[in-house]
Amino acid sequence: MSNVLTDKQKRFCREYVIDSNGTQAAIRAGYSKKTADVQAVRLLGKVKVKNLVKELQQKVAGKLEITAERTIAEIARIAFGNVPSLFNQDGTLKKFSELTSDQIALFSSIESDEKNIGSKRTGITKKIKVWDKTKALEMLAKHFGLFEKDNAQQNIVLIPKKITHR
């Protein structure tokens, strides 16, 4: 078998980098819809395909300036963000113009509903969701190996001390 990827295999690699969906990448690369899922697994098992996918992913990451440091910094913004700082003292949500980029990074979604009667606004209902702080802390802890240290500490066997009465 040849060490060189076919044009179809190269196309699969380029398509796979778009959304990491092997089946859809195989279909877009020209493989049969009936066997696309099997073809994707087969292709992703090839070392040459894996290497090209990794190379293409690194190019995309470079263009987008996605680095490990930048990713960790973004997770840290969520992990150490202060949700109460998003609100005024009266409990209302601060205006976006009053928020820092670190505060804005805490939002995962915002929904609002404005109701107007004529030219008068009668109400705004806002629903906000923030990113999961616990998940962000867990991701950082895993990155820095903190759980491994905790698990190693848990393996310490404590020997009970004999208590004597006088």
C-alpha positions, 0 to 999 in steps of 0.5 A: 500500500502507498505511503501517500494519501489519495486526493479523496483522503486529503479532502477527508482530512480538510473536511474533518478539521472543519467540524470533527465529524468523521461521517459528515467529512467522509460524505463531503469528501465524496464517500458513499453516504451508506458507508460514510461512518465506516469509512470515517473510522477506517480513515481516522485509524490511518497514521498518515490521515491522523498526521495530516489532520493534526497538521491541519488543526495546528495550522487552524489554531495558529491562524486563530492564535489559539494557544494553550496559554490563551485557552488556560487564561480563558478558563481561568477568567471563568473559574475566578470570575466574580458573578456578583460583580455583574450586578448593581447594589440594587440587584439589577444587571449592570449595563454592558458598557459598565462591564470589563471584558473579564466580567463579560467572559462570564456570560454563556447566554443572555435573553431579553424580552422588551414589551412596548405599548406605543412608544413606551417600554413596559418591561424588560425580562432578562435571563442570564446564564453564566459559565459553570465555575465548578467545571472551569475550576475542574479543568484547571485542576486537571491541567495542573495535575491537582487531582493526581496529587490529591489521589496520591495523598488519599493512598496514605494509610493512617495507622491508629495510635494506641490510646492509653489511659492513666 
